[in-house]
Amino acid sequence: MVVLYFTSAEDSNLRGTGFDTGAILQRFRDGGAIVIDTSLRDEGAAGMALSIPGDGHPTAMASELRAAILKNYLEQNMPPVPASGLR
């Protein structure tokens, strides 16, 4: 399992749960998941519009950047799938 992790400005939804983001991500890793940080902090700091104003959902640009991060990770870390085995 691959988990794409991206944070909001503040992980306030976790208050009062007894968990923090780091503990949750570690549980995923302990369970065998691959956690990939797709927070786009540098892009956000550079002024890129990563969320739709007043809505909070990611922009198309943010989705494309996250897809590229996942694609690059898979290309660099996963064995190729033989084309002859696919039908």
C-alpha positions in Angstrom: 0.0 0.0 0.0 1.2 3.5 -0.8 -0.1 6.4 1.3 0.3 9.9 -0.2 0.6 12.2 2.7 -0.1 15.9 2.4 -0.8 18.2 5.3 -3.0 21.2 5.7 -1.7 24.3 7.3 -2.5 22.8 10.7 -3.5 19.2 11.6 -6.1 20.5 14.0 -8.5 17.6 13.3 -6.3 15.4 15.5 -6.7 17.4 18.7 -8.2 15.4 21.5 -7.7 12.1 19.8 -4.4 11.1 21.5 -2.7 10.8 18.1 -0.5 13.2 16.1 0.4 13.0 12.5 3.8 11.5 13.1 2.3 8.6 15.1 -0.3 7.9 12.5 2.3 7.9 9.7 4.5 5.6 11.7 1.7 3.1 12.2 1.2 3.0 8.5 4.9 2.3 8.0 4.9 -0.3 10.8 2.1 -2.0 8.9 4.2 -2.2 5.7 2.8 0.9 3.9 5.0 3.2 1.9 4.4 6.8 3.0 5.2 9.4 0.4 5.3 13.1 1.5 3.4 15.0 -1.2 2.9 18.2 1.0 4.3 20.4 -1.7 5.8 22.8 0.9 8.4 24.2 -1.4 5.9 24.9 -4.1 3.5 26.5 -1.7 6.3 28.7 -0.3 7.1 29.7 -3.9 3.6 31.0 -4.2 2.0 28.3 -6.3 -1.7 28.0 -6.0 -2.2 24.6 -4.5 -5.7 24.9 -3.2 -8.9 26.5 -4.5 -9.5 29.7 -2.6 -12.6 29.5 -0.4 -13.0 25.8 -1.2 -9.8 24.1 0.1 -9.7 21.3 -2.5 -6.5 20.9 -4.5 -6.0 22.7 -7.7 -5.3 20.8 -10.9 -1.6 21.9 -10.6 -1.4 20.4 -7.1 -2.9 17.1 -8.3 -0.5 17.0 -11.3 2.5 17.7 -9.0 1.4 14.9 -6.6 0.9 12.5 -9.5 4.4 13.3 -10.7 5.8 12.6 -7.3 4.1 9.2 -7.1 5.1 8.3 -10.7 8.7 9.2 -10.0 8.7 7.1 -6.8 7.2 4.1 -8.6 9.7 4.4 -11.5 12.7 4.6 -9.1 11.6 2.0 -6.5 9.4 -0.6 -8.0 10.4 -3.5 -10.3 9.0 -3.2 -13.8 5.9 -5.3 -14.7 6.5 -7.5 -17.7 4.1 -6.4 -20.5 3.7 -10.0 -21.7 2.0 -10.9 -18.4 -0.8 -8.4 -18.9 -3.9 -9.1 -20.9 
